[in-house]
Amino acid sequence: MAVQQPPPAAVPPSPNRPPISLQPSHRRGPSKSTKLLRRFRSVFRSFPIITPACKMPVQLHGSRQGDGHVHGGTRMTGTLFGYRKTRVNLAIQENPRCLPILLLELAIPTGKLLQDMGTGLVRIALECEKNPSEKTKIIEEPIWTLYCNGRKSGYAVRREPTDDDLGVMQLLHAVSMGAGVLPSDSMAVAAEQAAMDGELAYLRAHFERVVGSKDSETYHMMSPEANNGTELSIFFVRI
């Protein structure tokens, strides 16, 4: 008589990772197909990381150096995060308790970008080609050419959040502004990989979103001290 084997036990979720309770964004629009995003992400992964010395601040149109507020903007929550030796991620949310409306992976190491922001103003310009026949919203474009303070620095790619991305957002859901390091045991990452990639660093702040047109959009990071003005501005432009 054949002995019936018991079904395999379900693997419980990591006790160190809190359950995801982020809410959908009211402004979240339809995303491009997952297949297309994965294709661009695969190509992006093959590009080398280019790390220019982002030293000279560049005054781009729409920026307000030394001003603590961007008039006419919509306040959003922006988070830069990633392991210090790997590419930095940028997540934009309506507020810290919402799912991201935009998640970008930039071809700049996290540690490098945070270091440059600590020494001066950083301007990131993301450019892509305009296609008049398409009705894609500007923040839904899948891939961008990236410029840091006027120097070409590789590429940026828009992607869907992974479980690890959502885990970071969940851990930070009670944080409106701040910077620091997240414990590696809170993420599903092997200790060897964490040691190789460095600490999981983050910086969260309020961003002012300014829509210039359907082909231009800007996110200005607002400093809590008005005298310091904006430390980071990100420009999306279709040309």
Residue pairs with C-beta under 8 A, 6 or more apart in sequence:
13 19
14 188
16 183
16 185
16 186
17 167
17 170
17 186
17 187
17 188
18 167
18 170
18 171
19 170
20 166
20 167
20 170
21 97
21 170
21 173
22 97
22 98
22 99
22 166
22 169
22 170
22 173
23 97
23 98
23 99
24 98
24 99
25 93
25 94
25 98
25 99
25 100
25 101
26 94
27 94
27 101
28 99
28 101
29 101
29 137
29 140
30 140
31 37
31 140
31 160
32 136
32 140
32 142
34 160
36 142
37 142
37 157
37 158
37 159
37 160
40 142
40 143
40 157
40 158
41 105
41 157
41 159
43 143
44 105
44 107
44 143
44 155
44 157
47 107
47 154
47 155
48 154
49 87
49 107
49 108
49 109
49 154
50 107
50 152
50 153
50 154
51 108
51 109
51 112
51 153
52 148
52 149
52 151
52 152
52 153
54 113
54 116
54 122
54 148
54 149
54 151
54 153
55 116
55 119
55 120
55 149
56 149
56 150
57 65
57 120
57 121
57 122
57 123
57 149
58 123
58 149
58 150
59 65
59 123
60 123
60 125
60 233
60 235
62 210
62 212
62 218
62 233
62 235
63 123
63 218
63 220
63 230
63 233
64 70
64 220
64 229
64 230
65 121
65 229
65 230
66 227
66 229
67 226
67 229
67 230
68 222
68 223
68 225
68 226
68 227
68 228
68 229
68 230
69 208
69 222
69 226
70 208
70 210
70 220
70 222
70 230
72 210
73 208
73 209
73 210
73 220
74 208
74 209
74 210
75 206
75 207
75 208
75 209
76 92
76 93
76 94
76 206
76 207
76 208
76 209
76 219
77 92
77 93
77 94
77 95
77 96
77 98
77 176
77 204
77 205
77 206
77 207
78 90
78 91
78 92
78 93
78 204
78 205
78 206
78 207
78 219
78 221
79 90
79 91
79 93
79 168
79 169
79 172
79 202
79 203
79 204
80 88
80 89
80 90
80 110
80 113
80 114
80 202
80 203
80 204
81 88
81 89
81 91
81 110
81 168
81 182
81 200
81 201
81 202
81 203
82 88
82 89
82 109
82 110
82 200
82 201
83 110
83 194
83 197
83 198
83 199
83 200
83 201
84 109
84 110
84 111
84 114
84 197
84 198
84 199
84 201
85 109
85 110
85 111
85 196
85 197
85 198
86 109
86 110
86 197
86 198
87 105
87 106
87 107
87 108
87 109
87 110
88 105
88 106
88 108
88 109
88 110
88 113
88 114
89 103
89 104
89 105
89 106
89 110
89 165
90 102
90 103
90 104
90 106
90 234
91 100
91 102
91 103
91 161
91 165
91 168
91 169
92 100
92 101
92 102
92 103
92 139
92 207
92 209
92 219
93 99
93 100
93 101
93 169
94 101
96 169
96 172
96 173
96 174
96 175
96 176
96 204
97 173
99 161
99 166
99 169
100 161
100 165
100 169
101 139
102 139
102 158
103 158
103 159
103 160
103 161
103 165
104 126
104 144
104 156
104 157
104 158
104 159
105 156
105 157
105 159
106 113
106 124
106 146
106 154
106 156
107 146
107 153
107 154
107 155
107 156
108 146
108 148
108 153
108 154
110 198
110 201
111 198
111 201
113 122
114 179
114 201
114 203
116 122
116 148
117 203
117 231
117 232
121 229
121 230
121 231
121 232
121 233
122 148
122 149
122 231
122 232
122 233
123 148
123 149
123 150
123 232
123 233
123 235
124 146
124 147
124 148
124 232
124 233
124 234
124 235
125 146
125 147
125 150
125 234
125 235
125 237
126 144
126 145
126 146
126 147
126 156
126 234
126 235
126 236
126 237
127 144
127 145
127 147
127 237
127 238
127 239
128 141
128 143
128 144
128 145
128 237
128 238
128 239
129 238
129 239
130 215
130 238
130 239
137 214
138 214
138 215
138 216
138 217
138 236
138 238
139 158
139 217
139 236
140 158
141 158
141 236
141 238
142 157
142 158
143 155
143 156
143 157
143 158
144 155
144 156
144 157
144 158
144 236
145 152
145 155
146 152
146 153
146 154
146 155
146 156
147 153
161 169
163 188
164 187
164 188
164 189
167 186
167 187
167 188
168 182
168 187
168 200
168 202
171 182
171 186
172 202
172 204
175 204
176 204
176 206
177 204
177 205
177 206
177 224
178 203
178 204
179 201
179 202
179 203
179 204
180 201
180 202
181 199
181 200
181 201
181 202
182 200
182 201
182 202
183 200
184 191
184 194
184 199
184 200
187 194
187 200
189 200
194 200
205 221
205 222
205 223
205 224
206 221
206 222
207 219
207 220
207 221
207 222
208 219
208 220
208 222
209 217
209 218
209 219
210 217
210 218
210 219
210 220
211 217
212 218
215 237
215 238
215 239
216 235
216 236
216 237
216 238
217 235
217 236
218 233
218 234
218 235
218 236
219 233
219 234
219 236
220 230
220 232
220 233
221 230
221 231
221 232
221 233
222 230
223 229
223 230
223 231
